[in-house]
Amino acid sequence: MSTLPAPHEKPQYVRAMFARIARRYDLLNRLMTAGQDQSWRREVIRRARLAPGQWVLDIGAGTGDLAREALRQQPRAHAVAADFTWEMLQVGRTRDPQRGPRPRWAVADALRLPFPEATFDAVVSGFLLRNVADVLQALREQYRVLKPGGRVVILDTTPPPRGLLGIPIRVHMRFIIPWMGRLIARDPDAYRYLPSSSERFLSAAQLAAHMAVAGFQNIGYRKRMFGTIAIHWGERPRDD
Ligand SMILES: C[S@@+](CC[C@H](N)C(=O)[O-])C[C@H]1O[C@@H](n2cnc3c(N)ncnc32)[C@H](O)[C@@H]1O
């Protein structure tokens, strides 16, 4: 397994990596998950329960799949797609639909969101948290920009199960994914980092505990894809 960058080097490392793979990112996502990622995104947005006129932030939006799905499910909502890798946002903007509502694109650091307190009705993220240097700080920022009663929904990888069931999953992560990365993105380093960061990320229960520390309530989660993907949700208390 490759070594991960130290926390103080992580933002620079992560931004440079996503800048390099931005143009191939969506294709690799579809291939590595056998197209399942889109069904998880639909579930994330369903769980955000957007109503007409509400605002949703997709943080670590990358090319904006979650923001676009939000506007597909609730065309009268407003979606902000924010990320600190300009190249990912640029690719995302080329995917804007010709007609209908489009996300608003913003360059933003998940650890210091450039939005006032209580701005959004929902904050969603896809595969962001495992890439940030400080998960708790990212959760605190999401909590801060949510309105009281607002919902957070998080899609990310979760370490694969131990034991026999985990063996084929680890083979896939350690060999097949880097091989696809070399072949398609021509960037084996990036696609070694992605499985390594997944294997070493918080367990689903630990992430739920971090959400509670950040102040969220009504927290829950479901695992998908043989226990390698988790969708977490929670709320900022109404009386906060
Ligand atoms: C694996 S991609 C996920 C993109 C998209 N959300 C998706 O579901 O496909 C992770 C994204 O998080 C962004 N990211 C990582 N750390 C970040 C930070 N501190 N602030 C903002 N974006 C960050 C990266 O630039 C990258 O675009």
The ligand as an SDF file (V2000), in Angstrom:
LIG
                    3D

 27 29  0  0  0  0  0  0  0  0999 V2000
  -12.9570   12.1410   -5.2600 C   0  0  0  0  0  0  0  0  0  0  0  0
  -13.3550   13.7630   -5.7900 S   0  0  0  0  0  0  0  0  0  0  0  0
  -15.1010   13.7820   -5.6590 C   0  0  0  0  0  0  0  0  0  0  0  0
  -15.7890   14.6700   -6.6500 C   0  0  0  0  0  0  0  0  0  0  0  0
  -17.3130   14.6050   -6.6280 C   0  0  0  0  0  0  0  0  0  0  0  0
  -17.8410   15.0700   -5.3790 N   0  0  0  0  0  0  0  0  0  0  0  0
  -17.8290   13.2170   -6.8890 C   0  0  0  0  0  0  0  0  0  0  0  0
  -18.6880   12.7640   -6.1310 O   0  0  0  0  0  0  0  0  0  0  0  0
  -17.3940   12.5930   -7.8630 O   0  0  0  0  0  0  0  0  0  0  0  0
  -12.8800   14.7030   -4.3840 C   0  0  0  0  0  0  0  0  0  0  0  0
  -12.9640   16.1950   -4.6140 C   0  0  0  0  0  0  0  0  0  0  0  0
  -12.7920   16.8500   -3.3620 O   0  0  0  0  0  0  0  0  0  0  0  0
  -12.0310   18.0200   -3.5960 C   0  0  0  0  0  0  0  0  0  0  0  0
  -11.4230   18.4270   -2.3300 N   0  0  0  0  0  0  0  0  0  0  0  0
  -10.5380   17.7430   -1.5710 C   0  0  0  0  0  0  0  0  0  0  0  0
  -10.2030   18.4650   -0.4800 N   0  0  0  0  0  0  0  0  0  0  0  0
  -10.9020   19.6210   -0.5560 C   0  0  0  0  0  0  0  0  0  0  0  0
  -10.9870   20.7870    0.2580 C   0  0  0  0  0  0  0  0  0  0  0  0
  -10.2780   20.9020    1.3950 N   0  0  0  0  0  0  0  0  0  0  0  0
  -11.8160   21.7750   -0.1280 N   0  0  0  0  0  0  0  0  0  0  0  0
  -12.5320   21.6890   -1.2670 C   0  0  0  0  0  0  0  0  0  0  0  0
  -12.4780   20.6310   -2.0970 N   0  0  0  0  0  0  0  0  0  0  0  0
  -11.6690   19.6090   -1.7490 C   0  0  0  0  0  0  0  0  0  0  0  0
  -11.0390   17.6250   -4.6690 C   0  0  0  0  0  0  0  0  0  0  0  0
  -10.5330   18.7480   -5.3290 O   0  0  0  0  0  0  0  0  0  0  0  0
  -11.8930   16.7370   -5.5620 C   0  0  0  0  0  0  0  0  0  0  0  0
  -12.5070   17.4480   -6.5940 O   0  0  0  0  0  0  0  0  0  0  0  0
  1  2  1  0
  2  3  1  0
  2 10  1  0
  3  4  1  0
  4  5  1  0
  5  6  1  0
  5  7  1  0
  7  8  2  0
  7  9  1  0
 10 11  1  0
 11 12  1  0
 11 26  1  0
 12 13  1  0
 13 14  1  0
 13 24  1  0
 14 15  1  0
 14 23  1  0
 15 16  2  0
 16 17  1  0
 17 18  1  0
 17 23  2  0
 18 19  1  0
 18 20  2  0
 20 21  1  0
 21 22  2  0
 22 23  1  0
 24 25  1  0
 24 26  1  0
 26 27  1  0
M  CHG  2   2   1   9  -1
M  END
$$$$
